Amino acid sequence: MSFPNETAILQLTASLRDRRYTVGFGESCTGGLLSARMAALAGVSDVFMGSVVSYSYAAKVDLLGVKWETLNEQGAVSEQVALEMARGVCEKLKANCAIAVTGIAGPSGGTPEKPVGTVWIAVKGPRFEVAEKFVFSGDRLEIQSQSTTSALALLQKNLV
């Protein structure tokens, strides 16, 4: 039986194994969906270190080392917060690579500047650190699913 993102996860884990890298996740708006999809694939324990679901400001600060100043000045849904989350994942989980996802999955919480569907995804590796903004559409679960798919693809793209 296949599951969402199975092919992407198989490709990513192969790329990580080839490089002898490990990966961890920092999730906000995806609420653990990314790690659930990763863990659904048997045999990922050699590359998958774990995931931190940091939904609140306090969790982002306490668990991932995001700066209060960054959160207060830029908000949780920002490039800088996504990058700080990714750095924190590598540090806290002792992973070579990280994916961090922060956004507004809806149905409420959007603003004219950051509408529902706005998601920042950051990926980090030994030789790269990239953040990209996405604006997805659909309901909450669709936005979370699109975020997960895009996060896996962004890390894979930067590993090659």
Phi and psi in radians as a Rosetta constraint file:
Dihedral C 1 N 2 CA 2 C 2 CIRCULARHARMONIC -1.619 0.35
Dihedral N 2 CA 2 C 2 N 3 CIRCULARHARMONIC 2.894 0.35
Dihedral C 2 N 3 CA 3 C 3 CIRCULARHARMONIC -2.444 0.35
Dihedral N 3 CA 3 C 3 N 4 CIRCULARHARMONIC 2.884 0.35
Dihedral C 3 N 4 CA 4 C 4 CIRCULARHARMONIC -0.975 0.35
Dihedral N 4 CA 4 C 4 N 5 CIRCULARHARMONIC 2.384 0.35
Dihedral C 4 N 5 CA 5 C 5 CIRCULARHARMONIC 1.252 0.35
Dihedral N 5 CA 5 C 5 N 6 CIRCULARHARMONIC 0.208 0.35
Dihedral C 5 N 6 CA 6 C 6 CIRCULARHARMONIC -1.011 0.35
Dihedral N 6 CA 6 C 6 N 7 CIRCULARHARMONIC -0.827 0.35
Dihedral C 6 N 7 CA 7 C 7 CIRCULARHARMONIC -1.099 0.35
Dihedral N 7 CA 7 C 7 N 8 CIRCULARHARMONIC -0.774 0.35
Dihedral C 7 N 8 CA 8 C 8 CIRCULARHARMONIC -1.083 0.35
Dihedral N 8 CA 8 C 8 N 9 CIRCULARHARMONIC -0.697 0.35
Dihedral C 8 N 9 CA 9 C 9 CIRCULARHARMONIC -1.217 0.35
Dihedral N 9 CA 9 C 9 N 10 CIRCULARHARMONIC -0.694 0.35
Dihedral C 9 N 10 CA 10 C 10 CIRCULARHARMONIC -1.062 0.35
Dihedral N 10 CA 10 C 10 N 11 CIRCULARHARMONIC -0.761 0.35
Dihedral C 10 N 11 CA 11 C 11 CIRCULARHARMONIC -1.134 0.35
Dihedral N 11 CA 11 C 11 N 12 CIRCULARHARMONIC -0.770 0.35
Dihedral C 11 N 12 CA 12 C 12 CIRCULARHARMONIC -1.124 0.35
Dihedral N 12 CA 12 C 12 N 13 CIRCULARHARMONIC -0.798 0.35
Dihedral C 12 N 13 CA 13 C 13 CIRCULARHARMONIC -1.122 0.35
Dihedral N 13 CA 13 C 13 N 14 CIRCULARHARMONIC -0.621 0.35
Dihedral C 13 N 14 CA 14 C 14 CIRCULARHARMONIC -1.123 0.35
Dihedral N 14 CA 14 C 14 N 15 CIRCULARHARMONIC -0.750 0.35
Dihedral C 14 N 15 CA 15 C 15 CIRCULARHARMONIC -1.098 0.35
Dihedral N 15 CA 15 C 15 N 16 CIRCULARHARMONIC -0.730 0.35
Dihedral C 15 N 16 CA 16 C 16 CIRCULARHARMONIC -1.127 0.35
Dihedral N 16 CA 16 C 16 N 17 CIRCULARHARMONIC -0.792 0.35
Dihedral C 16 N 17 CA 17 C 17 CIRCULARHARMONIC -1.059 0.35
Dihedral N 17 CA 17 C 17 N 18 CIRCULARHARMONIC -0.758 0.35
Dihedral C 17 N 18 CA 18 C 18 CIRCULARHARMONIC -0.997 0.35
Dihedral N 18 CA 18 C 18 N 19 CIRCULARHARMONIC -0.581 0.35
Dihedral C 18 N 19 CA 19 C 19 CIRCULARHARMONIC -1.698 0.35
Dihedral N 19 CA 19 C 19 N 20 CIRCULARHARMONIC -0.048 0.35
Dihedral C 19 N 20 CA 20 C 20 CIRCULARHARMONIC 1.032 0.35
Dihedral N 20 CA 20 C 20 N 21 CIRCULARHARMONIC 0.714 0.35
Dihedral C 20 N 21 CA 21 C 21 CIRCULARHARMONIC -1.796 0.35
Dihedral N 21 CA 21 C 21 N 22 CIRCULARHARMONIC 2.766 0.35
Dihedral C 21 N 22 CA 22 C 22 CIRCULARHARMONIC -2.095 0.35
Dihedral N 22 CA 22 C 22 N 23 CIRCULARHARMONIC 2.856 0.35
Dihedral C 22 N 23 CA 23 C 23 CIRCULARHARMONIC -2.406 0.35
Dihedral N 23 CA 23 C 23 N 24 CIRCULARHARMONIC 2.589 0.35
Dihedral C 23 N 24 CA 24 C 24 CIRCULARHARMONIC -2.394 0.35
Dihedral N 24 CA 24 C 24 N 25 CIRCULARHARMONIC 2.826 0.35
Dihedral C 24 N 25 CA 25 C 25 CIRCULARHARMONIC -2.139 0.35
Dihedral N 25 CA 25 C 25 N 26 CIRCULARHARMONIC 2.553 0.35
Dihedral C 25 N 26 CA 26 C 26 CIRCULARHARMONIC -2.094 0.35
Dihedral N 26 CA 26 C 26 N 27 CIRCULARHARMONIC 1.977 0.35
Dihedral C 26 N 27 CA 27 C 27 CIRCULARHARMONIC -2.070 0.35
Dihedral N 27 CA 27 C 27 N 28 CIRCULARHARMONIC 2.354 0.35
Dihedral C 27 N 28 CA 28 C 28 CIRCULARHARMONIC -2.024 0.35
Dihedral N 28 CA 28 C 28 N 29 CIRCULARHARMONIC -1.428 0.35
Dihedral C 28 N 29 CA 29 C 29 CIRCULARHARMONIC -1.162 0.35
Dihedral N 29 CA 29 C 29 N 30 CIRCULARHARMONIC -0.355 0.35
Dihedral C 29 N 30 CA 30 C 30 CIRCULARHARMONIC -1.461 0.35
Dihedral N 30 CA 30 C 30 N 31 CIRCULARHARMONIC -0.229 0.35
Dihedral C 30 N 31 CA 31 C 31 CIRCULARHARMONIC 0.959 0.35
Dihedral N 31 CA 31 C 31 N 32 CIRCULARHARMONIC 0.493 0.35
Dihedral C 31 N 32 CA 32 C 32 CIRCULARHARMONIC 1.770 0.35
Dihedral N 32 CA 32 C 32 N 33 CIRCULARHARMONIC -0.055 0.35
Dihedral C 32 N 33 CA 33 C 33 CIRCULARHARMONIC -1.079 0.35
Dihedral N 33 CA 33 C 33 N 34 CIRCULARHARMONIC -0.704 0.35
Dihedral C 33 N 34 CA 34 C 34 CIRCULARHARMONIC -1.065 0.35
Dihedral N 34 CA 34 C 34 N 35 CIRCULARHARMONIC -0.810 0.35
Dihedral C 34 N 35 CA 35 C 35 CIRCULARHARMONIC -1.222 0.35
Dihedral N 35 CA 35 C 35 N 36 CIRCULARHARMONIC -0.589 0.35
Dihedral C 35 N 36 CA 36 C 36 CIRCULARHARMONIC -1.105 0.35
Dihedral N 36 CA 36 C 36 N 37 CIRCULARHARMONIC -0.713 0.35
Dihedral C 36 N 37 CA 37 C 37 CIRCULARHARMONIC -1.199 0.35
Dihedral N 37 CA 37 C 37 N 38 CIRCULARHARMONIC -0.666 0.35
Dihedral C 37 N 38 CA 38 C 38 CIRCULARHARMONIC -1.125 0.35
Dihedral N 38 CA 38 C 38 N 39 CIRCULARHARMONIC -0.813 0.35
Dihedral C 38 N 39 CA 39 C 39 CIRCULARHARMONIC -1.262 0.35
Dihedral N 39 CA 39 C 39 N 40 CIRCULARHARMONIC -0.250 0.35
Dihedral C 39 N 40 CA 40 C 40 CIRCULARHARMONIC -1.234 0.35
Dihedral N 40 CA 40 C 40 N 41 CIRCULARHARMONIC -0.293 0.35
Dihedral C 40 N 41 CA 41 C 41 CIRCULARHARMONIC -1.650 0.35
Dihedral N 41 CA 41 C 41 N 42 CIRCULARHARMONIC 2.098 0.35
Dihedral C 41 N 42 CA 42 C 42 CIRCULARHARMONIC -1.117 0.35
Dihedral N 42 CA 42 C 42 N 43 CIRCULARHARMONIC 2.505 0.35
Dihedral C 42 N 43 CA 43 C 43 CIRCULARHARMONIC 1.512 0.35
Dihedral N 43 CA 43 C 43 N 44 CIRCULARHARMONIC 0.317 0.35
Dihedral C 43 N 44 CA 44 C 44 CIRCULARHARMONIC -1.640 0.35
Dihedral N 44 CA 44 C 44 N 45 CIRCULARHARMONIC -0.003 0.35
Dihedral C 44 N 45 CA 45 C 45 CIRCULARHARMONIC -1.123 0.35
Dihedral N 45 CA 45 C 45 N 46 CIRCULARHARMONIC -0.344 0.35
Dihedral C 45 N 46 CA 46 C 46 CIRCULARHARMONIC -1.363 0.35
Dihedral N 46 CA 46 C 46 N 47 CIRCULARHARMONIC -0.282 0.35
Dihedral C 46 N 47 CA 47 C 47 CIRCULARHARMONIC -2.083 0.35
Dihedral N 47 CA 47 C 47 N 48 CIRCULARHARMONIC -0.404 0.35
Dihedral C 47 N 48 CA 48 C 48 CIRCULARHARMONIC -1.695 0.35
Dihedral N 48 CA 48 C 48 N 49 CIRCULARHARMONIC 1.964 0.35
Dihedral C 48 N 49 CA 49 C 49 CIRCULARHARMONIC -1.443 0.35
Dihedral N 49 CA 49 C 49 N 50 CIRCULARHARMONIC -0.525 0.35
Dihedral C 49 N 50 CA 50 C 50 CIRCULARHARMONIC 2.505 0.35
Dihedral N 50 CA 50 C 50 N 51 CIRCULARHARMONIC -3.003 0.35
Dihedral C 50 N 51 CA 51 C 51 CIRCULARHARMONIC -2.537 0.35
Dihedral N 51 CA 51 C 51 N 52 CIRCULARHARMONIC 2.562 0.35
Dihedral C 51 N 52 CA 52 C 52 CIRCULARHARMONIC -2.040 0.35
Dihedral N 52 CA 52 C 52 N 53 CIRCULARHARMONIC 2.086 0.35
Dihedral C 52 N 53 CA 53 C 53 CIRCULARHARMONIC -1.627 0.35
Dihedral N 53 CA 53 C 53 N 54 CIRCULARHARMONIC 1.907 0.35
Dihedral C 53 N 54 CA 54 C 54 CIRCULARHARMONIC -2.074 0.35
Dihedral N 54 CA 54 C 54 N 55 CIRCULARHARMONIC 1.461 0.35
Dihedral C 54 N 55 CA 55 C 55 CIRCULARHARMONIC -1.360 0.35
Dihedral N 55 CA 55 C 55 N 56 CIRCULARHARMONIC -0.748 0.35
Dihedral C 55 N 56 CA 56 C 56 CIRCULARHARMONIC -1.554 0.35
Dihedral N 56 CA 56 C 56 N 57 CIRCULARHARMONIC 2.849 0.35
Dihedral C 56 N 57 CA 57 C 57 CIRCULARHARMONIC -0.982 0.35
Dihedral N 57 CA 57 C 57 N 58 CIRCULARHARMONIC -0.825 0.35
Dihedral C 57 N 58 CA 58 C 58 CIRCULARHARMONIC -1.047 0.35
Dihedral N 58 CA 58 C 58 N 59 CIRCULARHARMONIC -0.712 0.35
Dihedral C 58 N 59 CA 59 C 59 CIRCULARHARMONIC -1.157 0.35
Dihedral N 59 CA 59 C 59 N 60 CIRCULARHARMONIC -0.672 0.35
Dihedral C 59 N 60 CA 60 C 60 CIRCULARHARMONIC -1.076 0.35
Dihedral N 60 CA 60 C 60 N 61 CIRCULARHARMONIC -0.715 0.35
Dihedral C 60 N 61 CA 61 C 61 CIRCULARHARMONIC -1.246 0.35
Dihedral N 61 CA 61 C 61 N 62 CIRCULARHARMONIC -0.932 0.35
Dihedral C 61 N 62 CA 62 C 62 CIRCULARHARMONIC -1.222 0.35
Dihedral N 62 CA 62 C 62 N 63 CIRCULARHARMONIC -0.669 0.35
Dihedral C 62 N 63 CA 63 C 63 CIRCULARHARMONIC -1.652 0.35
Dihedral N 63 CA 63 C 63 N 64 CIRCULARHARMONIC -0.492 0.35
Dihedral C 63 N 64 CA 64 C 64 CIRCULARHARMONIC -2.122 0.35
Dihedral N 64 CA 64 C 64 N 65 CIRCULARHARMONIC -0.042 0.35
Dihedral C 64 N 65 CA 65 C 65 CIRCULARHARMONIC 1.336 0.35
Dihedral N 65 CA 65 C 65 N 66 CIRCULARHARMONIC 0.304 0.35
Dihedral C 65 N 66 CA 66 C 66 CIRCULARHARMONIC -1.135 0.35
Dihedral N 66 CA 66 C 66 N 67 CIRCULARHARMONIC 2.459 0.35
Dihedral C 66 N 67 CA 67 C 67 CIRCULARHARMONIC -1.397 0.35
Dihedral N 67 CA 67 C 67 N 68 CIRCULARHARMONIC 2.366 0.35
Dihedral C 67 N 68 CA 68 C 68 CIRCULARHARMONIC -0.964 0.35
Dihedral N 68 CA 68 C 68 N 69 CIRCULARHARMONIC -0.707 0.35
Dihedral C 68 N 69 CA 69 C 69 CIRCULARHARMONIC -1.013 0.35
Dihedral N 69 CA 69 C 69 N 70 CIRCULARHARMONIC -0.754 0.35
Dihedral C 69 N 70 CA 70 C 70 CIRCULARHARMONIC -1.115 0.35
Dihedral N 70 CA 70 C 70 N 71 CIRCULARHARMONIC -0.798 0.35
Dihedral C 70 N 71 CA 71 C 71 CIRCULARHARMONIC -1.081 0.35
Dihedral N 71 CA 71 C 71 N 72 CIRCULARHARMONIC -0.777 0.35
Dihedral C 71 N 72 CA 72 C 72 CIRCULARHARMONIC -1.207 0.35
Dihedral N 72 CA 72 C 72 N 73 CIRCULARHARMONIC -0.608 0.35
Dihedral C 72 N 73 CA 73 C 73 CIRCULARHARMONIC -1.460 0.35
Dihedral N 73 CA 73 C 73 N 74 CIRCULARHARMONIC -0.644 0.35
Dihedral C 73 N 74 CA 74 C 74 CIRCULARHARMONIC -2.000 0.35
Dihedral N 74 CA 74 C 74 N 75 CIRCULARHARMONIC -0.248 0.35
Dihedral C 74 N 75 CA 75 C 75 CIRCULARHARMONIC 1.444 0.35
Dihedral N 75 CA 75 C 75 N 76 CIRCULARHARMONIC 2.833 0.35
Dihedral C 75 N 76 CA 76 C 76 CIRCULARHARMONIC -1.168 0.35
Dihedral N 76 CA 76 C 76 N 77 CIRCULARHARMONIC -0.503 0.35
Dihedral C 76 N 77 CA 77 C 77 CIRCULARHARMONIC -1.685 0.35
Dihedral N 77 CA 77 C 77 N 78 CIRCULARHARMONIC 1.449 0.35
Dihedral C 77 N 78 CA 78 C 78 CIRCULARHARMONIC -2.689 0.35
Dihedral N 78 CA 78 C 78 N 79 CIRCULARHARMONIC 2.790 0.35
Dihedral C 78 N 79 CA 79 C 79 CIRCULARHARMONIC -1.033 0.35
Dihedral N 79 CA 79 C 79 N 80 CIRCULARHARMONIC -0.819 0.35
Dihedral C 79 N 80 CA 80 C 80 CIRCULARHARMONIC -1.132 0.35
Dihedral N 80 CA 80 C 80 N 81 CIRCULARHARMONIC -0.701 0.35
Dihedral C 80 N 81 CA 81 C 81 CIRCULARHARMONIC -1.127 0.35
Dihedral N 81 CA 81 C 81 N 82 CIRCULARHARMONIC -0.751 0.35
Dihedral C 81 N 82 CA 82 C 82 CIRCULARHARMONIC -1.042 0.35
Dihedral N 82 CA 82 C 82 N 83 CIRCULARHARMONIC -0.754 0.35
Dihedral C 82 N 83 CA 83 C 83 CIRCULARHARMONIC -1.132 0.35
Dihedral N 83 CA 83 C 83 N 84 CIRCULARHARMONIC -0.750 0.35
Dihedral C 83 N 84 CA 84 C 84 CIRCULARHARMONIC -1.136 0.35
Dihedral N 84 CA 84 C 84 N 85 CIRCULARHARMONIC -0.634 0.35
Dihedral C 84 N 85 CA 85 C 85 CIRCULARHARMONIC -1.087 0.35
Dihedral N 85 CA 85 C 85 N 86 CIRCULARHARMONIC -0.787 0.35
Dihedral C 85 N 86 CA 86 C 86 CIRCULARHARMONIC -1.088 0.35
Dihedral N 86 CA 86 C 86 N 87 CIRCULARHARMONIC -0.748 0.35
Dihedral C 86 N 87 CA 87 C 87 CIRCULARHARMONIC -1.080 0.35
Dihedral N 87 CA 87 C 87 N 88 CIRCULARHARMONIC -0.736 0.35
Dihedral C 87 N 88 CA 88 C 88 CIRCULARHARMONIC -1.104 0.35
Dihedral N 88 CA 88 C 88 N 89 CIRCULARHARMONIC -0.669 0.35
Dihedral C 88 N 89 CA 89 C 89 CIRCULARHARMONIC -1.053 0.35
Dihedral N 89 CA 89 C 89 N 90 CIRCULARHARMONIC -0.841 0.35
Dihedral C 89 N 90 CA 90 C 90 CIRCULARHARMONIC -1.043 0.35
Dihedral N 90 CA 90 C 90 N 91 CIRCULARHARMONIC -0.740 0.35
Dihedral C 90 N 91 CA 91 C 91 CIRCULARHARMONIC -1.218 0.35
Dihedral N 91 CA 91 C 91 N 92 CIRCULARHARMONIC -0.884 0.35
Dihedral C 91 N 92 CA 92 C 92 CIRCULARHARMONIC -1.265 0.35
Dihedral N 92 CA 92 C 92 N 93 CIRCULARHARMONIC -0.641 0.35
Dihedral C 92 N 93 CA 93 C 93 CIRCULARHARMONIC -1.708 0.35
Dihedral N 93 CA 93 C 93 N 94 CIRCULARHARMONIC 0.011 0.35
Dihedral C 93 N 94 CA 94 C 94 CIRCULARHARMONIC 0.961 0.35
Dihedral N 94 CA 94 C 94 N 95 CIRCULARHARMONIC 0.766 0.35
Dihedral C 94 N 95 CA 95 C 95 CIRCULARHARMONIC -1.781 0.35
Dihedral N 95 CA 95 C 95 N 96 CIRCULARHARMONIC 2.579 0.35
Dihedral C 95 N 96 CA 96 C 96 CIRCULARHARMONIC -1.271 0.35
Dihedral N 96 CA 96 C 96 N 97 CIRCULARHARMONIC -0.571 0.35
Dihedral C 96 N 97 CA 97 C 97 CIRCULARHARMONIC -2.258 0.35
Dihedral N 97 CA 97 C 97 N 98 CIRCULARHARMONIC 2.728 0.35
Dihedral C 97 N 98 CA 98 C 98 CIRCULARHARMONIC -2.533 0.35
Dihedral N 98 CA 98 C 98 N 99 CIRCULARHARMONIC 2.646 0.35
Dihedral C 98 N 99 CA 99 C 99 CIRCULARHARMONIC -2.139 0.35
Dihedral N 99 CA 99 C 99 N 100 CIRCULARHARMONIC 2.320 0.35
Dihedral C 99 N 100 CA 100 C 100 CIRCULARHARMONIC -2.231 0.35
Dihedral N 100 CA 100 C 100 N 101 CIRCULARHARMONIC 2.380 0.35
Dihedral C 100 N 101 CA 101 C 101 CIRCULARHARMONIC -2.288 0.35
Dihedral N 101 CA 101 C 101 N 102 CIRCULARHARMONIC 2.196 0.35
Dihedral C 101 N 102 CA 102 C 102 CIRCULARHARMONIC -2.462 0.35
Dihedral N 102 CA 102 C 102 N 103 CIRCULARHARMONIC 2.298 0.35
Dihedral C 102 N 103 CA 103 C 103 CIRCULARHARMONIC -3.012 0.35
Dihedral N 103 CA 103 C 103 N 104 CIRCULARHARMONIC -2.975 0.35
Dihedral C 103 N 104 CA 104 C 104 CIRCULARHARMONIC -2.056 0.35
Dihedral N 104 CA 104 C 104 N 105 CIRCULARHARMONIC 1.803 0.35
Dihedral C 104 N 105 CA 105 C 105 CIRCULARHARMONIC -1.494 0.35
Dihedral N 105 CA 105 C 105 N 106 CIRCULARHARMONIC -0.233 0.35
Dihedral C 105 N 106 CA 106 C 106 CIRCULARHARMONIC 1.442 0.35
Dihedral N 106 CA 106 C 106 N 107 CIRCULARHARMONIC -3.040 0.35
Dihedral C 106 N 107 CA 107 C 107 CIRCULARHARMONIC -1.359 0.35
Dihedral N 107 CA 107 C 107 N 108 CIRCULARHARMONIC -0.232 0.35
Dihedral C 107 N 108 CA 108 C 108 CIRCULARHARMONIC -1.996 0.35
Dihedral N 108 CA 108 C 108 N 109 CIRCULARHARMONIC -3.141 0.35
Dihedral C 108 N 109 CA 109 C 109 CIRCULARHARMONIC 1.761 0.35
Dihedral N 109 CA 109 C 109 N 110 CIRCULARHARMONIC -0.186 0.35
Dihedral C 109 N 110 CA 110 C 110 CIRCULARHARMONIC -1.380 0.35
Dihedral N 110 CA 110 C 110 N 111 CIRCULARHARMONIC 2.770 0.35
Dihedral C 110 N 111 CA 111 C 111 CIRCULARHARMONIC -2.307 0.35
Dihedral N 111 CA 111 C 111 N 112 CIRCULARHARMONIC 2.964 0.35
Dihedral C 111 N 112 CA 112 C 112 CIRCULARHARMONIC -1.019 0.35
Dihedral N 112 CA 112 C 112 N 113 CIRCULARHARMONIC -0.619 0.35
Dihedral C 112 N 113 CA 113 C 113 CIRCULARHARMONIC -1.352 0.35
Dihedral N 113 CA 113 C 113 N 114 CIRCULARHARMONIC -0.589 0.35
Dihedral C 113 N 114 CA 114 C 114 CIRCULARHARMONIC -2.316 0.35
Dihedral N 114 CA 114 C 114 N 115 CIRCULARHARMONIC 1.434 0.35
Dihedral C 114 N 115 CA 115 C 115 CIRCULARHARMONIC -1.233 0.35
Dihedral N 115 CA 115 C 115 N 116 CIRCULARHARMONIC 2.846 0.35
Dihedral C 115 N 116 CA 116 C 116 CIRCULARHARMONIC -0.916 0.35
Dihedral N 116 CA 116 C 116 N 117 CIRCULARHARMONIC 2.361 0.35
Dihedral C 116 N 117 CA 117 C 117 CIRCULARHARMONIC 1.780 0.35
Dihedral N 117 CA 117 C 117 N 118 CIRCULARHARMONIC -0.176 0.35
Dihedral C 117 N 118 CA 118 C 118 CIRCULARHARMONIC -1.278 0.35
Dihedral N 118 CA 118 C 118 N 119 CIRCULARHARMONIC 2.182 0.35
Dihedral C 118 N 119 CA 119 C 119 CIRCULARHARMONIC -2.436 0.35
Dihedral N 119 CA 119 C 119 N 120 CIRCULARHARMONIC 2.309 0.35
Dihedral C 119 N 120 CA 120 C 120 CIRCULARHARMONIC -1.823 0.35
Dihedral N 120 CA 120 C 120 N 121 CIRCULARHARMONIC 2.251 0.35
Dihedral C 120 N 121 CA 121 C 121 CIRCULARHARMONIC -2.098 0.35
Dihedral N 121 CA 121 C 121 N 122 CIRCULARHARMONIC 2.231 0.35
Dihedral C 121 N 122 CA 122 C 122 CIRCULARHARMONIC -2.049 0.35
Dihedral N 122 CA 122 C 122 N 123 CIRCULARHARMONIC 2.469 0.35
Dihedral C 122 N 123 CA 123 C 123 CIRCULARHARMONIC -2.224 0.35
Dihedral N 123 CA 123 C 123 N 124 CIRCULARHARMONIC 2.517 0.35
Dihedral C 123 N 124 CA 124 C 124 CIRCULARHARMONIC -2.388 0.35
Dihedral N 124 CA 124 C 124 N 125 CIRCULARHARMONIC 2.483 0.35
Dihedral C 124 N 125 CA 125 C 125 CIRCULARHARMONIC -2.522 0.35
Dihedral N 125 CA 125 C 125 N 126 CIRCULARHARMONIC -3.112 0.35
Dihedral C 125 N 126 CA 126 C 126 CIRCULARHARMONIC -1.017 0.35
Dihedral N 126 CA 126 C 126 N 127 CIRCULARHARMONIC -0.516 0.35
Dihedral C 126 N 127 CA 127 C 127 CIRCULARHARMONIC -2.198 0.35
Dihedral N 127 CA 127 C 127 N 128 CIRCULARHARMONIC 0.286 0.35
Dihedral C 127 N 128 CA 128 C 128 CIRCULARHARMONIC -2.670 0.35
Dihedral N 128 CA 128 C 128 N 129 CIRCULARHARMONIC 2.725 0.35
Dihedral C 128 N 129 CA 129 C 129 CIRCULARHARMONIC -2.685 0.35
Dihedral N 129 CA 129 C 129 N 130 CIRCULARHARMONIC 1.970 0.35
Dihedral C 129 N 130 CA 130 C 130 CIRCULARHARMONIC -2.351 0.35
Dihedral N 130 CA 130 C 130 N 131 CIRCULARHARMONIC 2.440 0.35
Dihedral C 130 N 131 CA 131 C 131 CIRCULARHARMONIC -2.230 0.35
Dihedral N 131 CA 131 C 131 N 132 CIRCULARHARMONIC 2.465 0.35
Dihedral C 131 N 132 CA 132 C 132 CIRCULARHARMONIC -2.399 0.35
Dihedral N 132 CA 132 C 132 N 133 CIRCULARHARMONIC 2.438 0.35
Dihedral C 132 N 133 CA 133 C 133 CIRCULARHARMONIC -1.669 0.35
Dihedral N 133 CA 133 C 133 N 134 CIRCULARHARMONIC 2.390 0.35
Dihedral C 133 N 134 CA 134 C 134 CIRCULARHARMONIC -2.203 0.35
Dihedral N 134 CA 134 C 134 N 135 CIRCULARHARMONIC 2.627 0.35
Dihedral C 134 N 135 CA 135 C 135 CIRCULARHARMONIC -2.233 0.35
Dihedral N 135 CA 135 C 135 N 136 CIRCULARHARMONIC 1.824 0.35
Dihedral C 135 N 136 CA 136 C 136 CIRCULARHARMONIC -1.673 0.35
Dihedral N 136 CA 136 C 136 N 137 CIRCULARHARMONIC 2.831 0.35
Dihedral C 136 N 137 CA 137 C 137 CIRCULARHARMONIC -2.180 0.35
Dihedral N 137 CA 137 C 137 N 138 CIRCULARHARMONIC 2.876 0.35
Dihedral C 137 N 138 CA 138 C 138 CIRCULARHARMONIC 2.045 0.35
Dihedral N 138 CA 138 C 138 N 139 CIRCULARHARMONIC -3.005 0.35
Dihedral C 138 N 139 CA 139 C 139 CIRCULARHARMONIC -1.433 0.35
Dihedral N 139 CA 139 C 139 N 140 CIRCULARHARMONIC -3.134 0.35
Dihedral C 139 N 140 CA 140 C 140 CIRCULARHARMONIC -0.950 0.35
Dihedral N 140 CA 140 C 140 N 141 CIRCULARHARMONIC -0.853 0.35
Dihedral C 140 N 141 CA 141 C 141 CIRCULARHARMONIC -1.172 0.35
Dihedral N 141 CA 141 C 141 N 142 CIRCULARHARMONIC -0.612 0.35
Dihedral C 141 N 142 CA 142 C 142 CIRCULARHARMONIC -1.162 0.35
Dihedral N 142 CA 142 C 142 N 143 CIRCULARHARMONIC -0.711 0.35
Dihedral C 142 N 143 CA 143 C 143 CIRCULARHARMONIC -1.129 0.35
Dihedral N 143 CA 143 C 143 N 144 CIRCULARHARMONIC -0.735 0.35
Dihedral C 143 N 144 CA 144 C 144 CIRCULARHARMONIC -1.104 0.35
Dihedral N 144 CA 144 C 144 N 145 CIRCULARHARMONIC -0.730 0.35
Dihedral C 144 N 145 CA 145 C 145 CIRCULARHARMONIC -1.164 0.35
Dihedral N 145 CA 145 C 145 N 146 CIRCULARHARMONIC -0.759 0.35
Dihedral C 145 N 146 CA 146 C 146 CIRCULARHARMONIC -1.104 0.35
Dihedral N 146 CA 146 C 146 N 147 CIRCULARHARMONIC -0.643 0.35
Dihedral C 146 N 147 CA 147 C 147 CIRCULARHARMONIC -1.098 0.35
Dihedral N 147 CA 147 C 147 N 148 CIRCULARHARMONIC -0.754 0.35
Dihedral C 147 N 148 CA 148 C 148 CIRCULARHARMONIC -1.099 0.35
Dihedral N 148 CA 148 C 148 N 149 CIRCULARHARMONIC -0.830 0.35
Dihedral C 148 N 149 CA 149 C 149 CIRCULARHARMONIC -1.056 0.35
Dihedral N 149 CA 149 C 149 N 150 CIRCULARHARMONIC -0.794 0.35
Dihedral C 149 N 150 CA 150 C 150 CIRCULARHARMONIC -1.172 0.35
Dihedral N 150 CA 150 C 150 N 151 CIRCULARHARMONIC -0.628 0.35
Dihedral C 150 N 151 CA 151 C 151 CIRCULARHARMONIC -1.130 0.35
Dihedral N 151 CA 151 C 151 N 152 CIRCULARHARMONIC -0.799 0.35
Dihedral C 151 N 152 CA 152 C 152 CIRCULARHARMONIC -1.074 0.35
Dihedral N 152 CA 152 C 152 N 153 CIRCULARHARMONIC -0.753 0.35
Dihedral C 152 N 153 CA 153 C 153 CIRCULARHARMONIC -1.147 0.35
Dihedral N 153 CA 153 C 153 N 154 CIRCULARHARMONIC -0.669 0.35
Dihedral C 153 N 154 CA 154 C 154 CIRCULARHARMONIC -1.153 0.35
Dihedral N 154 CA 154 C 154 N 155 CIRCULARHARMONIC -0.719 0.35
Dihedral C 154 N 155 CA 155 C 155 CIRCULARHARMONIC -1.161 0.35
Dihedral N 155 CA 155 C 155 N 156 CIRCULARHARMONIC -0.796 0.35
Dihedral C 155 N 156 CA 156 C 156 CIRCULARHARMONIC -1.002 0.35
Dihedral N 156 CA 156 C 156 N 157 CIRCULARHARMONIC -0.783 0.35
Dihedral C 156 N 157 CA 157 C 157 CIRCULARHARMONIC -1.050 0.35
Dihedral N 157 CA 157 C 157 N 158 CIRCULARHARMONIC -0.650 0.35
Dihedral C 157 N 158 CA 158 C 158 CIRCULARHARMONIC -1.475 0.35
Dihedral N 158 CA 158 C 158 N 159 CIRCULARHARMONIC -0.244 0.35
Dihedral C 158 N 159 CA 159 C 159 CIRCULARHARMONIC -1.356 0.35
Dihedral N 159 CA 159 C 159 N 160 CIRCULARHARMONIC -0.472 0.35
